[in-house]
Amino acid sequence: MKQKKFLIIGAFFAVVVLCLPTPSEAKAKGSPSPEVESSATARADASPAKLRATAFKGMIASVDDIAKTFTIAGKDTSRVLKVTDKTIITKGGQPATMKEVVANEEVRGSYYKMPDGSMEAKVLKLGPLTEAEKAERDARRAKREEKKAAASSAATSASSASPSP
């Protein structure tokens, strides 16, 4: 009987020792090879579809017509955005050009943060909100409030329906 116990315990320890990783395998897993890392960054650079637009709004501080850039002064830092041929520029809901981008004017829109660190404008809306945009914003807010009210009333009724001990 004692011999069976020693045999079972010995087999268990043998399995545990064989399943443990060796120190060289652990180091290889901890630090990826440079080939894998460089190919991952190459794939990220090659596919511009992974870029995501970021919203912005503010006042235009300065404009550079030659470089086709404009600066938005922020609370902490200012941002320089580049206007390209792909940028959609509107003013009052109507198409506009780079010549209509002037300092001390309200601006909003979205931009792409490029891999080199520059910011490329995707959509540029000049001037204050139009009536249509205000109506759309108010409708969206009303719908959101309605959804919140429905969710909170459902949560309240669900918590009151549960029996208390």
N, C-alpha and C positions, 0 to 999 in steps of 0.2 A: 504494500500500500504506500509506504514512504517513498519507494522507488518511483511510483507513478506520479506522485506529487512533484518530486524533483524533476522528472522528465517534462511534465506540463509547464512548470515554472521556467525551466531552461528553454523550452520551445518558445514561450511567450517572450522572454528577453531576447532571444535570437531574432524573432520577428521585429521587435521594437528597434533593435540595433540596425537591422538591415533596412528599415524604413526611414531612418533618420538621414537627412541630407548631409553630404560631406561639406566641409568648410569652403571648398572651391566652388561648389554649386551655389551655396548661399551668397557668396560674393558676386557671382555672375548674375544672379537674380536682382541683387541690390543696385547694381550700377549697369544700366543698359549700355549696349555697345554703341559707339558713335555712328555706326552705319545705320542703325535703326532710327536714331534720333535725327540724323540729317535727312533721311528719306521721309520722315514724318513732316519735317518743316518744308521740304520740297513740295510735298503734296498740298500743304496748306497754302503755300505761295502760288501754286499752279492753279488752284481752283478759286476764282474770285466769287463764286456762288456762296461761299461761306461768310462773306462780308455781311454785316448786319447794320442797317441804318439806325442812327441815333438821333433823336429829336433835339431841337434847340430852339430858343427864342431869345430875343433881346434887341438891343439897339446897335446899329452899325457905327463903329467908332471911326474907321477909316476904310478907304477903297483904293486899290491899286489897279487901274485899268490895263496897264501894260502886262502885269503878271496875272491878271484876271483873278485877283484875290480880294477878300474883304475881311475886316477884323471886327469881332463882336466883343465888346468889353464886358467882362463878367465881374462878379463880386470878388473872387480870389485871383483869377487869371483871365487873360484874354485869349480868344481862339481865332486862328487865322484859317479861313476856309477858302478852298480853291474852286473856282467855277470852271466847268468843262463843257464840252459840246453836248454831253449827256444830261447836264443839269437842266431841270425844268424850272423856269423863272416865270412867276406870275405877279401881277400887281392889280389888286381889286378884282381878282377872278379872271383877268384878261392876260394873255401872253405878254411878256415884257422882255427886254434885252439887258445886257450888262450895263449899258449906258444909264439905265434907270436906277441902278443900285448906287445910292448916294449916302453920305454920312448923315448921322442923326435921324435915321429913319427906322421904324419898327420893322423887324424881320423875324421870320420863323420858318421852320422847315426841318429837313433831316440831312445827315451827312454820313459818309462812310469813313471809317478810320482805316487808312491804307497801311500795308505792312511796313512802309518806310516811316510811318509816324505822321504823315500829312493827313489833313482832313479834306475830303472831296465832297462838295455839296451835291446832293441828289435832287432835292426839291427846295426851292427858295421862294417864299411868299413874302412880298413886300407890302408894307402898309398895315393898318389895323385890320381886324377881322371884318369880313363882309357880312351883310345881313344873313345870307344863306349859311355861312359858316357859324354864325352865332346861333341860328335856329337849330342847326344840326348838333351843335355842342349842348344846347339846352335840352333837346330831345334825348340825347345820349345820357345826360345827367338825370333826367326824369326817369328814364328806363332803369338806370342803375339804382336810384333810390327806391323805385318800385320793387326791384329784385331784392334789395336789402331788407325792405319791410316784409316781404313775403317770406324770406329766409328766417328772419328773426321771429316772426309769428309762428312759423312752423317749428322752430326750435323751442319756443315757449310752450306750445301745445304738446310737443313731444315730451318735454321734461315734466309737465303737469300731469300727463297721462300715465307716467310710470309710477307704480305703487311705492309708497314710502314705508320703511320697516317700523 
